[in-house]
């Protein structure tokens, strides 16, 4: 429980900083895996799962993958 609360506090800041999100992502994934293997309550697993989704979104690079876009393979200004 304390670990989840600490990870939630850290992830609140990580939503706005990509590097912090990238560092926190493996720790949350490991905590989720341990929670699932220990059959912890659904509430804990859901909290960790939502944290993982949020951090994954925050950690991804904002590089354009649209081949027709003038910013292709660069940081896109249209996203």
Protein Blocks (a to p, Z undefined) as FASTA:
>chain_A
ZZmmmmmmmmmmmmmmmklmmmmmmmmmmmmmmmmmnopafklmmmmmmmmmmmmmmmpc
cddfbfkbckgoiacfkZZ
